[in-house]
Amino acid sequence: IYRYLLATYWANDESESVRKALQIKKSIGRWIRCNLDIPYSNDIISNVPYHMDNSINGYLPYIGTQAWIRSLNYSVIDNWRPWMINNQLAGYTRSYANKMTFATIKA
């Protein structure tokens, strides 16, 4: 609990070094760790269907793990292969039947 108290003091510190570390130009209010007064009207049990809908058009709105991608159950149409820039390895890609390509970037 003490670390949460310290985090609250730090996040609400008006000094320039804290603002720079948090990338804050202007504060819009006091920072609190948990705001229990937000009136939620619904809850999402799983976001997988949302991502599946977006991935149909080739979009991957969330950079997830390979396990998450596998959970979508799309067929692999182009297995891991390197991609190059100026004859240098830049990373690897893997393409799926829904037009989605997962790419890694070296370093």
VMD Tcl script that draws the C-alpha trace (Angstrom):
set ca {
  {0.00 0.00 0.00}
  {2.91 2.33 0.76}
  {4.20 2.13 -2.83}
  {0.76 3.17 -4.11}
  {0.84 6.18 -1.81}
  {4.30 7.11 -3.08}
  {3.18 6.69 -6.68}
  {0.28 9.05 -6.05}
  {2.59 11.69 -4.54}
  {5.01 11.31 -7.45}
  {2.34 11.42 -10.19}
  {0.80 14.56 -8.70}
  {4.13 16.34 -8.25}
  {4.01 19.61 -10.21}
  {7.78 19.78 -10.75}
  {9.18 19.91 -14.28}
  {11.17 16.65 -13.93}
  {8.06 14.61 -13.10}
  {6.04 16.22 -15.89}
  {8.87 15.48 -18.34}
  {9.12 11.84 -17.19}
  {5.35 11.38 -17.62}
  {5.32 13.40 -20.88}
  {2.69 15.78 -19.50}
  {2.49 19.32 -20.83}
  {-0.52 20.47 -18.84}
  {-2.35 18.68 -16.07}
  {-6.13 18.41 -16.37}
  {-6.64 17.26 -12.82}
  {-5.30 15.29 -9.93}
  {-4.08 11.76 -10.75}
  {-5.64 8.94 -8.74}
  {-4.69 5.28 -8.95}
  {-8.19 3.83 -9.07}
  {-11.26 5.83 -9.86}
  {-14.22 3.82 -8.60}
  {-16.66 6.60 -9.50}
  {-16.61 5.89 -13.24}
  {-20.12 4.75 -14.21}
  {-19.55 1.67 -16.37}
  {-22.67 0.62 -18.26}
  {-21.35 -2.59 -19.80}
  {-18.39 -4.94 -19.70}
  {-16.51 -6.86 -22.38}
  {-15.97 -10.47 -21.40}
  {-13.55 -11.15 -24.28}
  {-11.97 -8.87 -26.86}
  {-11.09 -11.74 -29.23}
  {-14.27 -11.33 -31.37}
  {-13.53 -7.60 -31.72}
  {-9.99 -8.30 -32.93}
  {-11.21 -11.11 -35.18}
  {-13.64 -8.71 -36.90}
  {-10.86 -6.20 -37.50}
  {-8.39 -8.83 -38.63}
  {-10.74 -9.95 -41.44}
  {-9.74 -6.79 -43.30}
  {-6.06 -7.34 -42.63}
  {-5.83 -5.05 -39.59}
  {-4.23 -6.10 -36.35}
  {-5.30 -3.42 -33.86}
  {-3.46 -5.00 -30.99}
  {0.12 -6.18 -30.94}
  {-0.41 -9.49 -29.24}
  {1.52 -12.65 -28.77}
  {1.69 -15.58 -31.14}
  {-0.64 -17.43 -28.79}
  {-3.27 -14.72 -29.24}
  {-2.91 -14.91 -33.02}
  {-3.22 -18.69 -32.90}
  {-6.44 -18.32 -30.92}
  {-8.02 -16.68 -33.98}
  {-7.68 -20.04 -35.79}
  {-6.76 -18.62 -39.19}
  {-4.83 -20.87 -41.57}
  {-1.19 -20.01 -42.24}
  {-0.74 -19.32 -45.95}
  {2.89 -18.15 -45.89}
  {4.99 -19.55 -43.07}
  {7.90 -17.72 -41.45}
  {10.13 -16.09 -44.01}
  {12.73 -13.33 -43.77}
  {12.19 -9.85 -45.08}
  {15.11 -7.71 -46.11}
  {16.13 -4.06 -46.40}
  {19.22 -3.23 -48.46}
  {20.20 -6.92 -48.49}
  {20.12 -7.07 -44.70}
  {17.76 -9.13 -42.59}
  {15.10 -6.82 -41.13}
  {12.85 -9.46 -39.52}
  {10.44 -12.27 -40.29}
  {6.83 -12.42 -41.45}
  {4.05 -14.97 -41.34}
  {0.83 -14.49 -43.32}
  {-2.64 -15.82 -42.54}
  {-5.74 -16.62 -44.62}
  {-7.57 -13.50 -43.40}
  {-5.00 -11.23 -45.14}
  {-3.23 -10.61 -41.83}
  {0.56 -10.62 -41.72}
  {2.47 -10.82 -38.47}
  {5.89 -9.21 -38.75}
  {8.86 -9.14 -36.44}
  {11.51 -6.45 -36.52}
  {15.10 -7.36 -35.82}
  {16.64 -5.54 -32.89}
}
mol new
graphics top color blue
foreach p $ca { graphics top sphere $p radius 0.5 }
foreach p [lrange $ca 0 end-1] q [lrange $ca 1 end] { graphics top cylinder $p $q radius 0.2 }
display resetview
